Amino acid sequence: MPSAFDLYEFYLQAADLQGRSITTTIAGVVVKDVWDPRRKHNEKRLVLSFVGKKKKLPLNKTQAAAVITAARSDDYARWVGVAVILTPGQATNAKDTIIITPAPATAGNGEISEPAAGKEESAT
């Protein structure tokens, strides 16, 4: 069956997590030009895809730093297979964001945790 996901790329937003944290595994990382509405031009971003998920996550600097910590490497080619926890939160500018933290070594893919209550330093 044809799917809009075959034609368009949809990005994960904090609201998609419905107030809960999920544990997932990075399936791929690519560098893409992503539209920045604040600066009104395309910007190169690392974009993550996840095992069994259709939506992708373009990373801001704070999120990229969090994945570097989770993967223990700044070589994004080595991020595939790393388990992370995605949690909805708010940046200091009060905008919704997705906070990325390392997953416990025993975590599985797609597990749902309790509602999020964290804040992130910056969404940009």
C-alpha positions in Angstrom: 0.0 0.0 0.0 1.4 3.4 -0.9 2.3 5.7 2.0 3.0 9.4 2.5 6.1 8.3 4.4 7.4 7.0 1.1 7.2 10.4 -0.5 7.8 12.8 2.4 10.0 12.9 5.5 8.1 13.6 8.7 9.9 14.8 11.8 9.4 13.7 15.4 8.1 16.4 17.7 7.8 16.5 21.5 4.0 16.3 21.2 4.4 12.9 19.4 5.7 11.4 22.6 2.4 12.2 24.4 4.1 13.2 27.7 6.0 9.9 27.9 9.6 8.8 27.5 10.4 6.1 25.0 13.5 4.0 24.7 14.6 3.4 21.1 17.6 2.5 19.0 19.3 4.6 16.4 18.9 3.0 13.0 20.7 5.6 10.9 22.3 9.0 10.8 22.5 11.3 7.8 23.4 14.9 7.2 20.6 16.8 5.5 19.6 20.4 4.7 16.7 21.2 7.1 14.7 24.4 6.8 15.3 26.8 9.8 12.2 29.0 10.0 13.9 31.4 12.5 16.8 32.1 10.1 14.7 31.5 7.0 17.2 29.3 5.2 18.3 25.6 5.1 20.9 24.5 7.6 22.9 21.2 7.7 21.7 19.0 10.5 22.3 15.4 11.6 19.0 13.6 11.2 18.4 10.4 13.2 16.1 7.5 12.2 15.0 4.9 14.7 14.4 1.2 14.5 10.8 0.5 13.7 9.8 4.2 13.6 8.8 6.2 10.6 9.4 9.7 11.9 13.0 11.1 12.0 14.6 13.6 14.4 16.8 16.5 13.1 19.2 17.3 15.9 20.0 20.7 17.4 23.4 21.2 19.0 22.2 20.3 22.5 20.6 17.0 21.2 23.7 16.2 19.2 25.9 16.6 22.3 23.5 14.3 24.2 23.9 11.6 21.5 27.7 12.1 21.6 27.5 11.3 25.3 25.1 8.3 24.8 27.3 6.9 22.0 30.6 7.8 23.7 31.7 9.0 20.3 31.5 12.2 18.2 31.8 10.0 15.0 28.2 9.9 14.0 28.8 6.9 11.8 29.2 4.9 15.0 25.8 6.0 16.5 23.9 3.3 14.7 22.7 0.7 17.2 23.0 3.0 20.2 19.9 2.9 22.5 18.6 6.3 23.7 15.7 7.6 25.7 13.6 10.3 24.1 11.7 12.5 26.6 9.4 15.5 25.8 10.6 18.6 27.7 10.9 22.3 27.5 14.0 24.3 26.6 14.9 27.4 28.6 13.2 29.5 25.9 10.0 27.7 26.9 9.7 25.9 23.5 8.9 22.2 23.4 11.8 20.0 22.7 12.9 16.4 22.9 15.5 15.6 25.5 17.9 12.7 24.7 19.6 10.6 27.4 21.5 7.3 27.3 19.4 4.2 27.7 20.3 1.6 30.3 22.3 -1.2 28.8 19.4 -3.6 29.2 16.8 -1.4 27.6 14.7 -2.6 24.7 13.3 -0.8 21.7 10.0 1.1 22.0 9.6 0.8 25.8 7.5 3.5 27.3 8.4 5.1 30.6 6.6 7.4 33.1 5.5 10.9 32.1 8.4 13.4 31.6 9.2 16.2 33.9 12.6 17.3 32.8 13.9 20.5 31.3 16.7 21.0 28.8 19.2 23.8 28.6 18.6 24.9 25.1 16.5 24.0 22.1 18.9 25.5 19.5 
